[in-house]
Amino acid sequence: MTDMITISGASKHYGDFKALDDVDFTVPSGSLTALLGPSGSGKSTLLRSIAGLDHPDTGEITIAGVDVTGVPPQQRDIGFVFQHYAAFKHMSVRENVAFGLKIRKRPKKEIKAKVDELLEVVGLAGFQGRYPAQLSGGQRQRMALARALAVDPQVLLLDEPFGALDAKVREDLRSWLRRLHENVHVTTVLVTHDQEEALDVADRIAVMNKGRIEQVGSPDDLYDRPANAFVMSFLGPVAKLNGQLVRPHDLRLDRQQLPASFAATVERVAHLGFEVRVELRPKSGAEGLSAQITRGDAKVLDLHEGETVYVRATRTPEIPAPVG
Ligand SMILES: Nc1ncnc2c1ncn2[C@@H]1O[C@H](COP(=O)(O)OP(=O)(O)OP(=O)(O)O)[C@@H](O)[C@H]1O
């Protein structure tokens, strides 16, 4: 696979603060890559640098093999969607989506066909005549995607596009984005601080922290083989066991003491649908931890608060430095 976007040696300072700290990063053609990290880690700065809306102090950026470092956004052949999409309020859905094609002076017939096709793709066929105020938040973001895709950009850049929507709509839209990407195949970079969104949607995830990229890999790579404690903790729940980080679903509970197990008191049993979370207090006085077990296992164990149970890890990822 060739790389659609390359970034090398990108740094960006705001005073003493490093928003980007010598970032090297590539985005393979046709991939859906998520930039994932906590607030302030530099995700938006990196995305905006690809778009040409921000300019790193140092470094080079190429898109489709062309050096775009000094090229303005409108000449980079990109589509961009923000969290709060600025729709033209006085224009219909059709006119909003057609906007980029109109300013490129494409023939009317071509514009109509393209807009109809895109509205079909984003599930807004029949909404052509509506105005942005007559759409739900999720529909507005889908219109924004149609508008960004209208000019056939080489790259689609999405900055928390579903961030302002409620949880259920977000979930629907992310599976919709996944399917859209399978059909349209445009190289996409998605900024999100939501690990579940990244794991669900992206085929590649770059985890950012303090202006640096900590690890790049497939969702499985990152979840199962995190490069360090930061990535492990950021990508899912963790429990600390003898100073080592483990996933709560890699903990087993038994009624009998086994060679590698330790005794703990059951503090709380929470039934969360398919899973059961058991909050435990080790008798050794070590930090409390939670185990995630199945409903079936919980039924067999029949745990109650205050009882003693024996805990062991079935798997501990090998990560270089556990957090202190
Ligand atoms: N114009 C600016 N002036 C000063 N500091 C800035 C400016 N733009 C961004 N920053 C700082 O750079 C850091 C990185 O910002 P950025 O928006 O890239 O982070 P992010 O990972 O996208 O976070 P968020 O999810 O909160 O947007 C933040 O600490 C931010 O305060």
The ligand as a Gaussian input file, in Angstrom:
#p B3LYP/6-31G(d) Opt

LIG

0 1
 N       -3.728000      29.027000      18.743000
 C       -3.271000      28.474000      19.856000
 N       -2.598000      29.184000      20.781000
 C       -2.112000      28.625000      21.892000
 N       -2.237000      27.303000      22.185000
 C       -2.884000      26.540000      21.307000
 C       -3.437000      27.067000      20.102000
 N       -4.012000      26.049000      19.420000
 C       -3.855000      24.944000      20.178000
 N       -3.177000      25.221000      21.293000
 C       -2.780000      24.265000      22.346000
 O       -2.148000      23.158000      21.755000
 C       -2.542000      21.951000      22.416000
 C       -2.988000      20.938000      21.410000
 O       -4.229000      21.339000      20.881000
 P       -5.075000      20.408000      19.940000
 O       -6.358000      21.129000      19.639000
 O       -4.246000      19.973000      18.816000
 O       -5.352000      19.175000      20.878000
 P       -6.383000      18.020000      20.709000
 O       -5.655000      16.774000      20.995000
 O       -7.083000      18.127000      19.410000
 O       -7.363000      18.315000      21.880000
 P       -8.934000      18.562000      21.886000
 O       -9.548000      17.216000      21.740000
 O       -9.168000      19.181000      23.235000
 O       -9.208000      19.498000      20.742000
 C       -3.615000      22.323000      23.423000
 O       -3.045000      22.323000      24.720000
 C       -4.020000      23.707000      23.024000
 O       -4.378000      24.493000      24.153000

